[in-house]
Structure formats: structure tokens, C-alpha cells
Amino acid sequence: MTPNEVHAILGDCLSVTQWDGQTQWHYTRGVDGGVMSLSSHSTHVRFIAFGPDGLVSDTTYDFYFD
């Protein structure tokens, strides 16, 4: 899927980060307002990663416990 197709389904993301050659769109925040590893509390993690070709390369849904 392209970023436009993802946006049409999921809407605006909360944060965009770059990691290991991918662009990641984050769709959840922890109670401290951080996303992914920036959060210092147990949190759901949902993000879509786009590879160098601009297409979805990975989707992640997980729950981290502190």
C-alpha cells in the first residue's frame, strides 16, 4: 500500500519517525504522551512502516509492559 492508501484507511498519524531506513507512522501514545520506545509506561504500540520504495514494509501491533 502507498502512504495515501494507508491515510485513507487510518487517517492522520500521531507521530512520524525514521528508523533503520524506514519511515514509521505511529498511531498510539503512552500515558506520558510518548510513542513507541519514547513512552515510559505500559502502552499499546501501533505503527505502519514504509520502506525505501515508499510502500508499506511492516505493520506492528504490540503491548509493552513497564
C-alpha positions as CSV (number, residue, x, y, z in Angstrom):
1,M,0.0,0.0,0.0
2,T,1.0,3.6,-0.6
3,P,1.0,6.3,2.1
4,N,-2.1,7.7,0.5
5,E,-3.9,4.4,0.8
6,V,-2.9,4.0,4.4
7,H,-4.0,7.5,5.2
8,A,-7.4,6.9,3.6
9,I,-8.0,3.9,5.9
10,L,-6.4,5.0,9.2
11,G,-6.3,8.8,8.9
12,D,-3.7,11.1,10.3
13,C,-0.9,9.5,12.4
14,L,0.2,10.9,15.7
15,S,3.9,10.9,15.0
16,V,6.4,10.2,12.2
17,T,9.8,8.7,13.0
18,Q,12.7,7.4,10.9
19,W,14.4,4.1,11.9
20,D,16.6,1.7,10.0
21,G,15.9,3.1,6.6
22,Q,12.1,3.1,7.2
23,T,9.6,5.9,7.8
24,Q,7.2,4.9,10.7
25,W,3.8,6.3,11.2
26,H,2.7,5.9,14.8
27,Y,-1.0,5.6,15.8
28,T,-0.8,5.3,19.6
29,R,0.7,7.2,22.5
30,G,1.5,6.2,26.1
31,V,0.2,7.9,29.1
32,D,3.2,10.2,29.1
33,G,2.4,11.3,25.5
34,G,5.4,9.5,24.0
35,V,5.2,7.0,21.2
36,M,6.9,3.6,20.9
37,S,10.1,3.4,22.9
38,L,9.8,7.0,23.9
39,S,7.0,6.0,26.3
40,S,7.9,5.2,29.9
41,H,4.7,3.4,30.7
42,S,2.9,0.3,29.6
43,T,1.3,1.1,26.3
44,H,-0.2,-0.3,23.1
45,V,2.0,0.2,20.1
46,R,0.6,0.5,16.6
47,F,2.6,1.7,13.7
48,I,3.0,1.3,9.9
49,A,6.5,1.3,8.4
50,F,7.2,2.3,4.9
51,G,10.4,1.1,3.1
52,P,12.7,3.0,0.8
53,D,10.3,2.2,-2.1
54,G,7.6,4.2,-0.3
55,L,5.3,1.2,0.2
56,V,4.2,-0.5,3.4
57,S,7.0,-2.8,4.6
58,D,5.8,-3.7,8.1
59,T,2.8,-3.3,10.4
60,T,3.2,-3.6,14.2
61,Y,0.7,-4.0,16.9
62,D,2.1,-4.9,20.4
63,F,1.7,-4.1,24.1
64,Y,4.7,-3.2,26.2
65,F,4.8,-3.7,29.9
66,D,6.9,-1.5,32.1
